[in-house]
């Protein structure tokens, strides 16, 4: 199983609409990629490790797929429409990582 993590780095002065991301964007992503996405989570950053420090990421999501090819086959045809929605909730450039789930 793999996990696709999309992270939005904390950026001073940037916008991020958490409600839109959680209630509109992520359900649209799940619907777009269909059953290939086994599940997903959404997280809102609260703080960094030191007292008073901002979170390294204002938000991130984790999407779970059986394999990298399963993710690529589901995501590639929908990537343009998914990415076109990003300006509706943020002006932060996201970072993506694909990881193997080992436990």
CNS distance restraints for C-alpha pairs under 8 A (distance, minus, plus):
assign (resid   1 and name CA) (resid  64 and name CA) 7.06 0.50 0.50
assign (resid   1 and name CA) (resid  65 and name CA) 5.91 0.50 0.50
assign (resid   1 and name CA) (resid  66 and name CA) 4.43 0.50 0.50
assign (resid   1 and name CA) (resid  67 and name CA) 5.60 0.50 0.50
assign (resid   1 and name CA) (resid 100 and name CA) 6.19 0.50 0.50
assign (resid   1 and name CA) (resid 101 and name CA) 5.63 0.50 0.50
assign (resid   2 and name CA) (resid  64 and name CA) 5.79 0.50 0.50
assign (resid   2 and name CA) (resid  65 and name CA) 5.39 0.50 0.50
assign (resid   2 and name CA) (resid  66 and name CA) 6.03 0.50 0.50
assign (resid   2 and name CA) (resid  67 and name CA) 5.60 0.50 0.50
assign (resid   2 and name CA) (resid  68 and name CA) 6.76 0.50 0.50
assign (resid   2 and name CA) (resid  98 and name CA) 6.81 0.50 0.50
assign (resid   2 and name CA) (resid  99 and name CA) 5.55 0.50 0.50
assign (resid   2 and name CA) (resid 100 and name CA) 4.49 0.50 0.50
assign (resid   2 and name CA) (resid 101 and name CA) 5.32 0.50 0.50
assign (resid   3 and name CA) (resid  62 and name CA) 6.18 0.50 0.50
assign (resid   3 and name CA) (resid  63 and name CA) 5.52 0.50 0.50
assign (resid   3 and name CA) (resid  64 and name CA) 4.61 0.50 0.50
assign (resid   3 and name CA) (resid  65 and name CA) 6.42 0.50 0.50
assign (resid   3 and name CA) (resid  98 and name CA) 5.75 0.50 0.50
assign (resid   3 and name CA) (resid  99 and name CA) 5.21 0.50 0.50
assign (resid   3 and name CA) (resid 100 and name CA) 6.29 0.50 0.50
assign (resid   3 and name CA) (resid 101 and name CA) 6.38 0.50 0.50
assign (resid   4 and name CA) (resid  61 and name CA) 7.99 0.50 0.50
assign (resid   4 and name CA) (resid  62 and name CA) 5.54 0.50 0.50
assign (resid   4 and name CA) (resid  63 and name CA) 5.07 0.50 0.50
assign (resid   4 and name CA) (resid  64 and name CA) 6.39 0.50 0.50
assign (resid   4 and name CA) (resid  65 and name CA) 7.87 0.50 0.50
assign (resid   4 and name CA) (resid  96 and name CA) 7.00 0.50 0.50
assign (resid   4 and name CA) (resid  97 and name CA) 5.79 0.50 0.50
assign (resid   4 and name CA) (resid  98 and name CA) 4.55 0.50 0.50
assign (resid   4 and name CA) (resid  99 and name CA) 6.45 0.50 0.50
assign (resid   5 and name CA) (resid  60 and name CA) 6.82 0.50 0.50
assign (resid   5 and name CA) (resid  61 and name CA) 5.60 0.50 0.50
assign (resid   5 and name CA) (resid  62 and name CA) 4.50 0.50 0.50
assign (resid   5 and name CA) (resid  63 and name CA) 6.50 0.50 0.50
assign (resid   5 and name CA) (resid  96 and name CA) 5.61 0.50 0.50
assign (resid   5 and name CA) (resid  97 and name CA) 5.22 0.50 0.50
assign (resid   5 and name CA) (resid  98 and name CA) 6.37 0.50 0.50
assign (resid   5 and name CA) (resid  99 and name CA) 7.90 0.50 0.50
assign (resid   6 and name CA) (resid  60 and name CA) 5.42 0.50 0.50
assign (resid   6 and name CA) (resid  61 and name CA) 5.40 0.50 0.50
assign (resid   6 and name CA) (resid  62 and name CA) 6.66 0.50 0.50
assign (resid   6 and name CA) (resid  94 and name CA) 6.31 0.50 0.50
assign (resid   6 and name CA) (resid  95 and name CA) 5.63 0.50 0.50
assign (resid   6 and name CA) (resid  96 and name CA) 4.45 0.50 0.50
assign (resid   6 and name CA) (resid  97 and name CA) 6.58 0.50 0.50
assign (resid   7 and name CA) (resid  57 and name CA) 6.44 0.50 0.50
assign (resid   7 and name CA) (resid  59 and name CA) 6.23 0.50 0.50
assign (resid   7 and name CA) (resid  60 and name CA) 4.31 0.50 0.50
assign (resid   7 and name CA) (resid  61 and name CA) 6.74 0.50 0.50
assign (resid   7 and name CA) (resid  94 and name CA) 5.45 0.50 0.50
assign (resid   7 and name CA) (resid  95 and name CA) 5.11 0.50 0.50
assign (resid   7 and name CA) (resid  96 and name CA) 6.28 0.50 0.50
assign (resid   8 and name CA) (resid  57 and name CA) 5.30 0.50 0.50
assign (resid   8 and name CA) (resid  58 and name CA) 5.85 0.50 0.50
assign (resid   8 and name CA) (resid  59 and name CA) 5.47 0.50 0.50
assign (resid   8 and name CA) (resid  60 and name CA) 5.98 0.50 0.50
assign (resid   8 and name CA) (resid  92 and name CA) 6.30 0.50 0.50
assign (resid   8 and name CA) (resid  93 and name CA) 6.76 0.50 0.50
assign (resid   8 and name CA) (resid  94 and name CA) 4.76 0.50 0.50
assign (resid   8 and name CA) (resid  95 and name CA) 6.46 0.50 0.50
assign (resid   9 and name CA) (resid  56 and name CA) 5.90 0.50 0.50
assign (resid   9 and name CA) (resid  57 and name CA) 4.16 0.50 0.50
assign (resid   9 and name CA) (resid  58 and name CA) 6.04 0.50 0.50
assign (resid   9 and name CA) (resid  59 and name CA) 7.59 0.50 0.50
assign (resid   9 and name CA) (resid  92 and name CA) 7.23 0.50 0.50
assign (resid   9 and name CA) (resid  93 and name CA) 7.93 0.50 0.50
assign (resid   9 and name CA) (resid  94 and name CA) 7.07 0.50 0.50
assign (resid   9 and name CA) (resid  95 and name CA) 7.81 0.50 0.50
assign (resid  10 and name CA) (resid  14 and name CA) 7.95 0.50 0.50
assign (resid  10 and name CA) (resid  54 and name CA) 7.42 0.50 0.50
assign (resid  10 and name CA) (resid  55 and name CA) 6.45 0.50 0.50
assign (resid  10 and name CA) (resid  56 and name CA) 5.42 0.50 0.50
assign (resid  10 and name CA) (resid  57 and name CA) 4.70 0.50 0.50
assign (resid  10 and name CA) (resid  58 and name CA) 5.07 0.50 0.50
assign (resid  11 and name CA) (resid  92 and name CA) 7.26 0.50 0.50
assign (resid  14 and name CA) (resid  90 and name CA) 7.35 0.50 0.50
assign (resid  14 and name CA) (resid  91 and name CA) 6.21 0.50 0.50
assign (resid  14 and name CA) (resid  92 and name CA) 6.47 0.50 0.50
assign (resid  15 and name CA) (resid  89 and name CA) 7.33 0.50 0.50
assign (resid  15 and name CA) (resid  90 and name CA) 5.18 0.50 0.50
assign (resid  15 and name CA) (resid  91 and name CA) 5.92 0.50 0.50
assign (resid  15 and name CA) (resid  92 and name CA) 7.33 0.50 0.50
assign (resid  16 and name CA) (resid  58 and name CA) 7.73 0.50 0.50
assign (resid  16 and name CA) (resid  89 and name CA) 5.43 0.50 0.50
assign (resid  16 and name CA) (resid  90 and name CA) 4.46 0.50 0.50
assign (resid  16 and name CA) (resid  91 and name CA) 7.19 0.50 0.50
assign (resid  16 and name CA) (resid  92 and name CA) 7.69 0.50 0.50
assign (resid  17 and name CA) (resid  21 and name CA) 6.27 0.50 0.50
assign (resid  17 and name CA) (resid  89 and name CA) 4.81 0.50 0.50
assign (resid  17 and name CA) (resid  90 and name CA) 6.51 0.50 0.50
assign (resid  18 and name CA) (resid  22 and name CA) 6.04 0.50 0.50
assign (resid  18 and name CA) (resid  44 and name CA) 7.37 0.50 0.50
assign (resid  18 and name CA) (resid  59 and name CA) 7.80 0.50 0.50
assign (resid  18 and name CA) (resid  89 and name CA) 7.41 0.50 0.50
assign (resid  19 and name CA) (resid  23 and name CA) 5.74 0.50 0.50
assign (resid  19 and name CA) (resid  24 and name CA) 7.76 0.50 0.50
assign (resid  20 and name CA) (resid  24 and name CA) 5.14 0.50 0.50
assign (resid  20 and name CA) (resid  25 and name CA) 6.29 0.50 0.50
assign (resid  20 and name CA) (resid  88 and name CA) 7.90 0.50 0.50
assign (resid  20 and name CA) (resid  89 and name CA) 6.15 0.50 0.50
assign (resid  21 and name CA) (resid  25 and name CA) 4.78 0.50 0.50
assign (resid  21 and name CA) (resid  26 and name CA) 6.00 0.50 0.50
assign (resid  21 and name CA) (resid  89 and name CA) 6.26 0.50 0.50
assign (resid  22 and name CA) (resid  26 and name CA) 5.72 0.50 0.50
assign (resid  22 and name CA) (resid  27 and name CA) 7.48 0.50 0.50
assign (resid  22 and name CA) (resid  42 and name CA) 6.67 0.50 0.50
assign (resid  23 and name CA) (resid  27 and name CA) 6.57 0.50 0.50
assign (resid  24 and name CA) (resid  28 and name CA) 6.15 0.50 0.50
assign (resid  25 and name CA) (resid  29 and name CA) 6.23 0.50 0.50
assign (resid  25 and name CA) (resid  85 and name CA) 7.13 0.50 0.50
assign (resid  25 and name CA) (resid  86 and name CA) 7.93 0.50 0.50
assign (resid  26 and name CA) (resid  30 and name CA) 6.20 0.50 0.50
assign (resid  27 and name CA) (resid  31 and name CA) 6.09 0.50 0.50
assign (resid  28 and name CA) (resid  32 and name CA) 5.96 0.50 0.50
assign (resid  28 and name CA) (resid  82 and name CA) 7.85 0.50 0.50
assign (resid  29 and name CA) (resid  33 and name CA) 6.27 0.50 0.50
assign (resid  29 and name CA) (resid  82 and name CA) 6.44 0.50 0.50
assign (resid  30 and name CA) (resid  34 and name CA) 5.84 0.50 0.50
assign (resid  30 and name CA) (resid  37 and name CA) 6.54 0.50 0.50
assign (resid  30 and name CA) (resid  40 and name CA) 7.96 0.50 0.50
assign (resid  32 and name CA) (resid  75 and name CA) 7.90 0.50 0.50
assign (resid  32 and name CA) (resid  78 and name CA) 6.45 0.50 0.50
assign (resid  33 and name CA) (resid  37 and name CA) 6.37 0.50 0.50
assign (resid  33 and name CA) (resid  74 and name CA) 4.97 0.50 0.50
assign (resid  33 and name CA) (resid  75 and name CA) 5.81 0.50 0.50
assign (resid  33 and name CA) (resid  78 and name CA) 7.17 0.50 0.50
assign (resid  34 and name CA) (resid  74 and name CA) 7.41 0.50 0.50
assign (resid  36 and name CA) (resid  65 and name CA) 6.05 0.50 0.50
assign (resid  36 and name CA) (resid  66 and name CA) 7.48 0.50 0.50
assign (resid  36 and name CA) (resid  70 and name CA) 6.39 0.50 0.50
assign (resid  36 and name CA) (resid  71 and name CA) 6.82 0.50 0.50
assign (resid  36 and name CA) (resid  74 and name CA) 6.38 0.50 0.50
assign (resid  37 and name CA) (resid  63 and name CA) 6.48 0.50 0.50
assign (resid  37 and name CA) (resid  64 and name CA) 5.70 0.50 0.50
assign (resid  37 and name CA) (resid  65 and name CA) 5.17 0.50 0.50
assign (resid  37 and name CA) (resid  71 and name CA) 7.51 0.50 0.50
assign (resid  38 and name CA) (resid  63 and name CA) 7.52 0.50 0.50
assign (resid  38 and name CA) (resid  64 and name CA) 5.41 0.50 0.50
assign (resid  38 and name CA) (resid  65 and name CA) 5.64 0.50 0.50
assign (resid  38 and name CA) (resid  66 and name CA) 7.66 0.50 0.50
assign (resid  39 and name CA) (resid  63 and name CA) 5.99 0.50 0.50
assign (resid  39 and name CA) (resid  64 and name CA) 5.48 0.50 0.50
assign (resid  39 and name CA) (resid  65 and name CA) 7.81 0.50 0.50
assign (resid  40 and name CA) (resid  61 and name CA) 6.97 0.50 0.50
assign (resid  40 and name CA) (resid  62 and name CA) 5.36 0.50 0.50
assign (resid  40 and name CA) (resid  63 and name CA) 4.29 0.50 0.50
assign (resid  40 and name CA) (resid  64 and name CA) 6.10 0.50 0.50
assign (resid  41 and name CA) (resid  61 and name CA) 5.48 0.50 0.50
assign (resid  41 and name CA) (resid  62 and name CA) 5.21 0.50 0.50
assign (resid  41 and name CA) (resid  63 and name CA) 6.69 0.50 0.50
assign (resid  42 and name CA) (resid  59 and name CA) 7.41 0.50 0.50
assign (resid  42 and name CA) (resid  60 and name CA) 6.00 0.50 0.50
assign (resid  42 and name CA) (resid  61 and name CA) 4.43 0.50 0.50
assign (resid  42 and name CA) (resid  62 and name CA) 6.65 0.50 0.50
assign (resid  43 and name CA) (resid  59 and name CA) 5.46 0.50 0.50
assign (resid  43 and name CA) (resid  60 and name CA) 5.38 0.50 0.50
assign (resid  43 and name CA) (resid  61 and name CA) 6.13 0.50 0.50
assign (resid  44 and name CA) (resid  58 and name CA) 5.88 0.50 0.50
assign (resid  44 and name CA) (resid  59 and name CA) 4.42 0.50 0.50
assign (resid  44 and name CA) (resid  60 and name CA) 6.81 0.50 0.50
assign (resid  45 and name CA) (resid  55 and name CA) 5.38 0.50 0.50
assign (resid  45 and name CA) (resid  56 and name CA) 7.50 0.50 0.50
assign (resid  45 and name CA) (resid  57 and name CA) 5.72 0.50 0.50
assign (resid  45 and name CA) (resid  58 and name CA) 4.56 0.50 0.50
assign (resid  45 and name CA) (resid  59 and name CA) 5.30 0.50 0.50
assign (resid  45 and name CA) (resid  60 and name CA) 7.94 0.50 0.50
assign (resid  46 and name CA) (resid  54 and name CA) 7.16 0.50 0.50
assign (resid  46 and name CA) (resid  55 and name CA) 5.66 0.50 0.50
assign (resid  46 and name CA) (resid  58 and name CA) 7.41 0.50 0.50
assign (resid  47 and name CA) (resid  51 and name CA) 7.96 0.50 0.50
assign (resid  47 and name CA) (resid  52 and name CA) 7.07 0.50 0.50
assign (resid  47 and name CA) (resid  53 and name CA) 5.80 0.50 0.50
assign (resid  47 and name CA) (resid  54 and name CA) 4.74 0.50 0.50
assign (resid  47 and name CA) (resid  55 and name CA) 4.03 0.50 0.50
assign (resid  47 and name CA) (resid  56 and name CA) 7.62 0.50 0.50
assign (resid  48 and name CA) (resid  52 and name CA) 7.42 0.50 0.50
assign (resid  48 and name CA) (resid  53 and name CA) 4.80 0.50 0.50
assign (resid  48 and name CA) (resid  54 and name CA) 5.06 0.50 0.50
assign (resid  48 and name CA) (resid  55 and name CA) 4.18 0.50 0.50
assign (resid  48 and name CA) (resid  56 and name CA) 6.15 0.50 0.50
assign (resid  49 and name CA) (resid  53 and name CA) 6.76 0.50 0.50
assign (resid  49 and name CA) (resid  55 and name CA) 7.90 0.50 0.50
assign (resid  65 and name CA) (resid  70 and name CA) 6.59 0.50 0.50
assign (resid  65 and name CA) (resid  71 and name CA) 5.98 0.50 0.50
assign (resid  66 and name CA) (resid  70 and name CA) 6.35 0.50 0.50
assign (resid  66 and name CA) (resid  71 and name CA) 7.70 0.50 0.50
assign (resid  67 and name CA) (resid  71 and name CA) 6.35 0.50 0.50
assign (resid  68 and name CA) (resid  72 and name CA) 6.10 0.50 0.50
assign (resid  68 and name CA) (resid  98 and name CA) 7.90 0.50 0.50
assign (resid  69 and name CA) (resid  73 and name CA) 5.97 0.50 0.50
assign (resid  70 and name CA) (resid  74 and name CA) 6.23 0.50 0.50
assign (resid  71 and name CA) (resid  75 and name CA) 5.86 0.50 0.50
assign (resid  72 and name CA) (resid  76 and name CA) 5.59 0.50 0.50
assign (resid  73 and name CA) (resid  77 and name CA) 7.34 0.50 0.50
assign (resid  74 and name CA) (resid  78 and name CA) 7.40 0.50 0.50
assign (resid  75 and name CA) (resid  79 and name CA) 5.65 0.50 0.50
assign (resid  78 and name CA) (resid  82 and name CA) 6.15 0.50 0.50
assign (resid  79 and name CA) (resid  83 and name CA) 5.95 0.50 0.50
assign (resid  80 and name CA) (resid  84 and name CA) 6.06 0.50 0.50
assign (resid  81 and name CA) (resid  85 and name CA) 6.67 0.50 0.50
assign (resid  82 and name CA) (resid  86 and name CA) 7.22 0.50 0.50
assign (resid  85 and name CA) (resid  89 and name CA) 7.68 0.50 0.50
assign (resid  86 and name CA) (resid  90 and name CA) 6.13 0.50 0.50
assign (resid  86 and name CA) (resid  91 and name CA) 7.71 0.50 0.50
assign (resid  87 and name CA) (resid  91 and name CA) 5.93 0.50 0.50
